[in-house]
Amino acid sequence: MTRQAAALDALLGARLGAGPHRVLDCACGIGTQAIGLARRGHAVTGADLSPRAAARARTEAAARGVGLGAVSADMRGLPFAAGAFDAVVCADNSLPHLLTADDVTDALTGMRRVLREGGLLVLSVRDYDEIRRTRPESTPPQVSTAPDGGTTITFQLWHWHDDGERYDLRHFQLAPDGDDWRVRERRTTYWALNARQLTELATAAGLDDITWHPPHATGFYQPVLTARR
């Protein structure tokens, strides 16, 4: 949370000035980026398609002494006034959940609408140029240890569609349960949008000054696209 907020805050500062800024995290999940940016002094609003995720974001923010308004909303129809925000953040590979060009364009057009003139979109996705070249079928297992000493193992299986661009993802989380393992599985589908495709869709949505920032330049763990209204 702290590392990601520092990287995103640096991008906001470089493009918009010191702030604080009015920020919409339009795919906030449980609040990883939204809470971090709020702790750095920005006025942050969260939105997520999942009501449970939005509620969790509010709870996590309150536990850290941060005020965060988070609502359930589809990024294709954001319920905010035109020009309400200085910046819109859409991180953690959220946009590629949308599987058609029309849906992606609708989302990007809506993000542009809620930005003030000269406002900034900050969007992060996986490095799909490289991923589409290699078409991996799985991710390496990751092992994490909780403060109570419990161990969790996570990995993903990917099944590529015939178009070579979309894939079904199965996310597995394994946790010890006595002498056995408890397994939790989540499923979703992504559109592996490469940089050219996403740039073209952002242009079609009316966004300008579209720039790609690699992880080594920002400190953020995914490639970041910035664009202006």
C-alpha positions in Angstrom: 0.0 0.0 0.0 2.7 2.4 1.0 5.0 1.6 -2.0 2.2 1.8 -4.5 0.9 5.1 -3.1 4.4 6.6 -3.2 4.7 5.7 -6.9 1.2 7.0 -7.9 1.7 10.1 -5.8 4.9 10.9 -7.7 3.1 10.6 -11.0 0.3 12.9 -9.8 2.8 15.4 -8.5 4.9 15.4 -11.7 1.8 15.9 -13.9 -0.5 17.9 -11.8 1.7 19.7 -9.2 2.0 19.1 -5.5 -1.7 18.9 -4.6 -3.5 17.7 -2.6 -5.8 16.5 -5.4 -9.3 15.2 -5.8 -8.8 11.6 -6.8 -11.3 9.0 -8.0 -10.1 5.4 -7.7 -12.8 3.9 -10.1 -11.8 0.3 -9.5 -10.8 0.5 -5.8 -11.2 -3.1 -4.8 -10.5 -3.3 -1.0 -8.7 0.0 -1.1 -5.0 -0.7 -1.7 -4.4 2.4 -3.9 -7.2 4.6 -2.6 -6.2 4.3 1.1 -2.5 4.8 0.3 -3.3 8.0 -1.6 -5.6 9.2 1.1 -2.9 8.7 3.7 -0.7 11.0 1.5 -3.2 13.8 1.9 -5.4 13.5 -1.2 -9.2 13.7 -1.1 -10.0 10.2 -2.5 -13.3 8.7 -3.5 -13.5 5.0 -4.2 -15.8 3.1 -6.5 -16.0 -0.6 -7.4 -18.4 -2.9 -9.2 -18.5 -5.1 -6.1 -20.5 -3.7 -3.2 -18.6 -6.1 -0.9 -15.3 -4.7 -2.1 -16.4 -1.1 -1.6 -17.6 -1.9 1.9 -14.3 -3.6 2.7 -12.4 -0.6 1.4 -14.3 1.7 3.8 -13.6 -0.7 6.7 -9.9 -1.0 5.9 -9.7 2.8 5.6 -11.4 3.4 9.0 -9.1 0.9 10.6 -6.2 3.0 9.5 -7.8 6.3 10.6 -8.5 7.4 7.0 -11.8 8.8 5.8 -12.7 7.1 2.5 -16.1 7.4 0.7 -16.4 4.2 -1.4 -19.5 3.3 -3.4 -20.6 0.5 -5.7 -20.4 1.6 -9.3 -19.6 0.2 -12.8 -16.7 2.1 -14.4 -18.8 2.2 -17.6 -21.3 4.4 -15.9 -19.6 6.4 -13.2 -22.2 8.3 -11.0 -20.2 11.4 -10.5 -20.5 15.0 -11.9 -18.5 16.0 -15.0 -15.2 17.6 -14.0 -15.5 16.4 -10.4 -11.9 15.1 -10.1 -8.3 16.2 -10.7 -7.3 12.6 -11.3 -8.8 9.2 -12.0 -6.9 6.1 -11.0 -7.7 2.7 -12.5 -5.0 0.3 -11.3 -4.3 -3.4 -10.7 -5.2 -4.5 -14.3 -8.9 -3.6 -13.7 -9.7 -2.3 -17.1 -9.0 -5.6 -19.0 -11.9 -7.2 -17.2 -13.9 -5.5 -19.9 -13.9 -7.8 -23.0 -15.0 -5.6 -25.9 -13.7 -2.4 -27.5 -17.1 -0.8 -26.9 -17.0 -1.5 -23.2 -13.4 -0.3 -22.8 -14.2 2.9 -24.8 -17.3 3.5 -22.7 -15.2 3.2 -19.5 -12.5 5.5 -20.8 -15.0 8.0 -22.0 -16.6 8.1 -18.6 -13.3 8.5 -16.8 -12.6 11.4 -19.1 -16.0 13.0 -18.4 -15.4 13.1 -14.6 -12.0 14.7 -15.0 -11.6 18.4 -14.9 -10.1 20.1 -17.9 -6.4 19.1 -17.9 -7.1 16.4 -15.4 -5.1 13.2 -15.3 -6.0 9.5 -15.9 -3.6 7.0 -14.3 -4.2 3.5 -15.5 -2.1 0.3 -14.8 -2.2 -3.0 -16.7 -0.1 -6.1 -17.0 2.7 -6.1 -19.6 0.5 -7.7 -22.2 2.8 -7.1 -25.1 5.2 -9.6 -23.5 2.5 -11.9 -22.2 0.8 -12.2 -25.6 4.2 -13.1 -27.1 4.8 -15.9 -24.6 1.2 -16.9 -23.7 1.9 -18.3 -20.3 -0.4 -21.0 -19.0 0.3 -20.4 -15.3 2.1 -18.2 -12.8 4.8 -19.3 -10.4 3.5 -20.1 -6.9 3.9 -17.3 -4.4 4.3 -18.0 -0.7 3.3 -15.4 1.9 3.4 -15.5 5.7 0.9 -13.7 7.8 1.8 -11.9 11.1 0.4 -14.9 13.0 2.8 -17.2 11.1 0.2 -18.7 8.8 1.3 -19.6 5.3 -0.6 -19.0 2.1 0.3 -20.2 -1.3 -1.2 -18.6 -4.4 -0.9 -19.3 -8.2 -2.9 -18.8 -11.4 -3.8 -21.0 -14.3 -4.5 -19.3 -17.7 -6.5 -20.7 -20.6 -6.1 -18.7 -23.8 -9.0 -18.2 -26.2 -8.6 -19.0 -29.9 -8.3 -15.2 -30.6 -5.0 -15.1 -28.8 -6.1 -12.0 -26.9 -8.5 -13.1 -24.2 -7.9 -15.7 -21.5 -9.8 -17.4 -18.6 -8.0 -17.1 -15.3 -8.3 -19.5 -12.4 -6.8 -18.0 -9.2 -6.0 -20.6 -6.4 -5.3 -19.8 -2.8 -4.1 -22.6 -0.5 -3.9 -22.3 3.2 -3.0 -24.9 5.9 -6.0 -26.7 7.5 -4.7 -29.1 10.1 -2.8 -31.8 8.1 -4.5 -30.8 4.9 -4.9 -27.7 2.7 -7.9 -25.5 2.3 -8.3 -24.4 -1.3 -10.1 -21.3 -2.5 -10.7 -20.7 -6.2 -11.7 -17.5 -8.1 -12.4 -17.3 -11.8 -12.5 -14.4 -14.3 -11.7 -13.6 -17.9 -9.4 -10.9 -19.1 -8.7 -9.1 -22.4 -4.9 -9.0 -22.8 -4.9 -5.4 -24.3 -1.4 -4.5 -25.6 0.0 -1.0 -25.5 -1.0 -0.2 -29.1 -4.6 -1.3 -28.6 -5.1 0.6 -25.3 -3.5 3.7 -26.7 -5.9 3.6 -29.7 -8.9 3.1 -27.4 -7.8 6.0 -25.2 -7.5 8.2 -28.2 -10.9 7.2 -29.4 -12.3 8.1 -26.0 -10.9 11.7 -26.5 -7.9 11.5 -24.1 -4.7 13.4 -25.0 -1.1 13.4 -24.0 -1.1 9.6 -23.7 2.2 8.3 -22.2 3.4 4.9 -21.1 5.6 4.6 -18.1 7.5 1.3 -17.5 7.9 -0.1 -13.9 11.5 0.8 -13.7 10.7 4.5 -14.3 7.9 4.8 -11.7 8.5 2.1 -9.1 4.9 0.8 -9.7 4.7 -2.9 -10.2 2.9 -2.7 -13.6 3.2 -0.5 -16.7 1.3 2.7 -16.2 -0.5 4.8 -18.9 -1.2 8.4 -18.1 -3.4 10.6 -20.2 -5.2 14.0 -20.0 -8.6 15.3 -20.6 
